[in-house]
Amino acid sequence: MAGEELPELSRGQKLWSLSAAILFLIAVAFLGFALNTGIMRGFAIGWVALQIFGFVGALKFAKGDFAHPLFKSQVILHGIALMLLVVVIVRAFQ
């Protein structure tokens, strides 16, 4: 085990893992905002929890492949959740 090197990630795997990490950081930032202000607290907690369980479950099923279709669908799903959040915020200011 010691000295064992991990295989190099492909370009697609790097792209999908970076997308997932960015979405997760946005969700954590929104969670901090929601806990501080009390606005949409339930959504923020649920979104972070869904990301944790969704990404971990998808990676476990995909045997660690970030370019697996199940992991990609998780990233797209949370991208849609981010778009819906932006739409709700924009509508609140109209």
Legacy VTK file of the C-alpha trace (Angstrom):
# vtk DataFile Version 3.0
C-alpha trace
ASCII
DATASET POLYDATA
POINTS 94 float
0.000 0.000 0.000
2.769 2.442 0.860
4.227 3.946 -2.281
1.294 2.854 -4.434
0.446 5.540 -6.956
-3.068 6.358 -8.035
-3.929 6.282 -11.741
-3.983 9.590 -13.601
-7.453 11.065 -14.096
-8.636 11.712 -17.635
-9.636 15.180 -18.787
-13.334 14.298 -18.543
-12.953 12.955 -15.012
-11.172 16.138 -13.949
-13.895 18.299 -15.501
-16.777 16.449 -13.818
-15.043 16.304 -10.436
-14.255 20.038 -10.620
-17.893 20.776 -11.516
-19.082 18.736 -8.535
-16.628 20.477 -6.208
-17.726 23.940 -7.386
-21.403 23.066 -6.903
-20.669 21.697 -3.439
-18.778 24.853 -2.432
-21.655 27.015 -3.683
-24.091 24.915 -1.643
-21.943 25.237 1.493
-21.655 29.001 0.965
-25.425 29.263 0.587
-25.831 27.136 3.729
-23.701 29.632 5.637
-25.806 32.495 4.289
-29.044 30.682 5.133
-27.969 29.829 8.667
-26.871 33.423 9.233
-30.031 35.057 7.885
-32.656 32.339 8.345
-33.687 32.632 4.681
-34.411 29.268 2.979
-32.683 27.382 5.800
-34.467 24.091 5.052
-33.517 24.172 1.386
-29.895 24.952 2.172
-29.535 22.117 4.683
-31.326 19.668 2.403
-29.289 20.647 -0.650
-25.967 20.044 1.102
-27.223 16.735 2.517
-28.487 15.617 -0.898
-25.153 16.484 -2.468
-23.195 14.520 0.116
-25.350 11.403 -0.158
-25.793 11.742 -3.927
-22.137 12.213 -4.824
-20.889 9.551 -2.403
-23.517 7.052 -3.554
-22.849 7.744 -7.218
-19.094 7.374 -6.757
-19.530 4.147 -4.822
-21.782 2.712 -7.537
-19.438 3.965 -10.295
-16.374 2.493 -8.524
-14.709 5.920 -8.288
-15.156 6.938 -11.934
-15.990 10.644 -12.071
-16.972 10.331 -15.750
-19.606 7.640 -15.055
-23.097 8.613 -16.308
-24.567 8.310 -12.797
-22.062 10.796 -11.386
-22.638 13.106 -14.354
-26.381 13.000 -13.713
-25.781 13.998 -10.074
-23.732 17.003 -11.215
-26.407 18.022 -13.722
-29.150 17.550 -11.107
-27.416 19.885 -8.668
-26.698 22.341 -11.488
-30.447 22.467 -12.098
-31.016 23.011 -8.365
-28.594 25.952 -8.524
-30.456 27.408 -11.505
-33.767 27.094 -9.645
-32.240 28.829 -6.636
-31.051 31.692 -8.846
-34.529 31.975 -10.405
-36.147 32.151 -6.947
-33.715 34.871 -5.848
-34.240 36.875 -9.039
-38.034 36.590 -8.674
-37.815 37.758 -5.059
-36.218 41.018 -6.151
-38.786 41.806 -8.872
LINES 1 95
94 0 1 2 3 4 5 6 7 8 9 10 11 12 13 14 15 16 17 18 19 20 21 22 23 24 25 26 27 28 29 30 31 32 33 34 35 36 37 38 39 40 41 42 43 44 45 46 47 48 49 50 51 52 53 54 55 56 57 58 59 60 61 62 63 64 65 66 67 68 69 70 71 72 73 74 75 76 77 78 79 80 81 82 83 84 85 86 87 88 89 90 91 92 93
